[in-house]
Amino acid sequence: MSFLTAVLTEVEHIALPLPLLVYPMVAAVLFLALGVVVWSFRDVANRHSGKANAYAAAHGGHGGASGTGGH
């Protein structure tokens, strides 16, 4: 225990450039921004299922008119 207390007393405290509350707020904003990006790509396969089925039919794929969006 004495080694730990000696190390803790010798460590210099570094002043942060921003208040401590700002760091979790920045992380939350980044998390929400990435969530918006993921949300924007929802249902993309179904929006293009006609193109996927046409491509699969033209290139000998198994998709055909299955209605599964080419997956």
FENCORVEN-V792247 format. One record per backbone hydrogen bond with DSSP energy under -1.0 kcal/mol. NH is the residue of the N-H (numbers start at 1). CO is the residue of the C=O. If there is no record, write none. Layout:
BEGIN
nh={NH NH}
co={CO CO}
END
This chain:
BEGIN
nh={5 6 7 8 9 10 11 22 25 26 27 28 29 30 31 32 33 34 35 36 37 38 39 40 41 42 44 47 48 49 52 53 54 55 56 57 58 59 61 66}
co={1 2 3 4 5 6 7 19 21 22 23 24 25 26 27 28 29 30 31 32 33 34 35 36 38 39 41 43 44 46 48 49 50 51 52 53 54 55 56 63}
END
